[in-house]
Amino acid sequence: MYYAHYILESDKTRYSLIEKVKSQQDEEAWLLFSNTYKLYIKGVIMKSNILHADANDLQQEILLKLWKKLPSLDYQPERGKFRTWLYQVIRNHVYDYVKSKRFRNSQKDLPMDEQFQGASDSQLYAVMDEEWRAYVTSLAMQRIQNNFSKQNLEIFQALLKGATPKDLADTYGLKPNSISKVKNRIRERLIVEVAEVRKELE
């Protein structure tokens, strides 16, 4: 999934943003907060075998729940990750939805083998972890794009999809070892950026 580029600049900035959102008076802060996390929330919903038709509604409901719960959040970065709290809010809302009459109505016309029976805690947390890694990696990729040529980025993406250095060398008129160097340079930079994004968002 391709994510929009909304990144907070530091632990201090994230802490400051959360404090502003907690007041429920700063619309600009809330817009930045919701834009930062909403596509991740949507990704979790889409990976949870919940009907796509309900995904947008659930995304908005979870954002509203976050807005309501943030004022009572005692967020201290040195004591725990914001992501842990975010996971818990998403998990609780997904479970509440699965127990709801609205969910049962959405399932009744589906064949039995297509109905969603609910996920265990371990399954749902696995979905949230997987989607978080994809989210962070996507944002990190966007941050490094200006540091590499379009061709090099195309080569890197092709390698991720399974292309071989030999095939790409033939396609781009390069030597296989040049393809490998491109991969290594971008991967090294990506690793650094992923660490930065995690520091900023978690």
N, C-alpha and C positions, 0 to 999 in steps of 0.2 A: 504494500500500500504506500502511496506517495503522500507525504505529509507537508502541509504548509510550513513555512519557515517562521516560527515564532520561538525565540530563544531568550531566556533571561541571562543576564551578563555575569552573575556571580552569586555565591551563597548569600551575600549581603543584599543583593538586589532581589533575590527570590524572597528572602525574609521580609524585606521592606514591602514588596508587592503583596504578600499574604497579609501583612498587617493593614495595608490600605484596604484590601478586599474585605477584611473582617469588620471594618467600620460600616460596610454596606452603603457608603455614601459616595464612593469614588467610581464613577462609571468607566472612566478610562482604564483604571486598574483592573476592574472586572472584565472589560473587553480583552485586555492583554492576557489575563489569567485564563479566560474561557477559550481564547484562540490558541493558547499554548497547549491545552490539554484535551480539547474537544475531539480532535481527530483520533487521539489515542483511545478515548472512551468509545468512539464509534467503532474503532477497530476491534476492541474487545467484544462488543455486542455482536458484530458480524461474525466473529469466530466462535461464538457461543451457541451456534445452531438455533438462534432465535430468528423468527421470520423477519426478512428484510423490510417488510412493510412497517414493522414496529420499531425499526432501528432508530429512525430520526426522533420519534417520540421519546424513546428510552434515553437517548443521548441528552435531550433537553431536560428530561426529568432528573437525570443524574446531575447535570450542571446546576439545576435549581436546588437539588439537595445539598450539593457542595456549598452553594451560596448561603443556604440557611445554616449549615453546620460549621462553616468557617469561623463565625464569631466565637464559638465555644472551643475552638482548637487551641490548645496550649502548645504551639509549635516552637520547639527548641532544637535547632539543627544538630547540636552536639549530642543530643540524647536519642535521636532516631531520624529516619528518613521520612520526608513528606510523602514519598511514594507508598510507604507502608499504610499510611492513613488513607490515601487515595484508593488503594486496592480495597480496603475494608468498606469504604462507602460504595464503591462499584459492586462489590460482592453482595452486600446486603440488599441493594436495590434490585439486582438481577434475581435474587432469591425471592424477594417480595413480589416481583412481577410474575415469576413462575407460579406462585401461590394464588395469584389474583384471578378473578372471574374473567377479566379481559383476556388474560393468557389462555384460559380454558376455552373461551369462545373462539379464539384464533386457531385453536388446534382441532376443534371438533369436526371440521370438514376435510381434514387431511387423512390420508391412509395411515394406518397404525405405524407402519415402518418409517414414516416421515415425521411423526410427532416427536417433539422434544420432551424427553422424560426428566430433564434436569441434570445438572452436573454436580459431582461431588466437590467438596472444597478443594481437594488436590487437583482435580481436573480444571476447575475454574481458575485457580491460582497459576496453574501451568499455562493456561491461555493468556492470562494477564502478563505473565513473565515473558512469554514468547512475543506477544504484541509489543511490550515495552522495548525489548531488544530491537525489533524491527523499526519502531518509532524513533529510537535514539540513533540507530544507524542511518536511517533516512535523513534525519536532520543533520547529522554529521557530514553526510555526503554532500548535501547542499552547501554546507559551509566551506568545503574544500574545492568546489567546482571552479572558482576563479583562479585557482593556483595551478590548474592543469589545462592543457589544450583539449579541444573538443574531441580530437582523434584519440588522445590518450584515455580520456574518460570512456569513449566508446569501446576501446580495447579492454579496459578494465571490466566494464559491464558485460562484455561478451565472454570474458574469462569466467566471471561469476556464473554465467548461464551454461558453462560447460564447454565453451570453445577451447581448442588447443592452441598453444603458442605457434605451432607449425601452420595451422590453418590461417590464423590471423596474420602471420608473417607473409604468407602468400597473398592474402587479401590486401594488406597495406604496403606491400613491397618493402618489408623490413626483415631483419634477421630474427630468428627465434629468441636469441639472447636479449635482443632489444625489447621484445615483447615482455620477457620476464622482468627486465629492469623497470619497465613501465608499471607492471603489476606490483612490484616490491615498493616502488616509490609511493604510489597511491595508497597501498595498504598500510604502510608505515605512518603516513600522514593521517589516514582514516582512524587508526588506532588511537592516536593522540587526540583527535577531535571527538571521538566517541567518549573518551575519558572526560573531556571538558564538558560535553553535553550532559553526561550523567551527573557531574558535579553541579551543574547549573539547575537541573530539573528535579533531581531526586531529593 
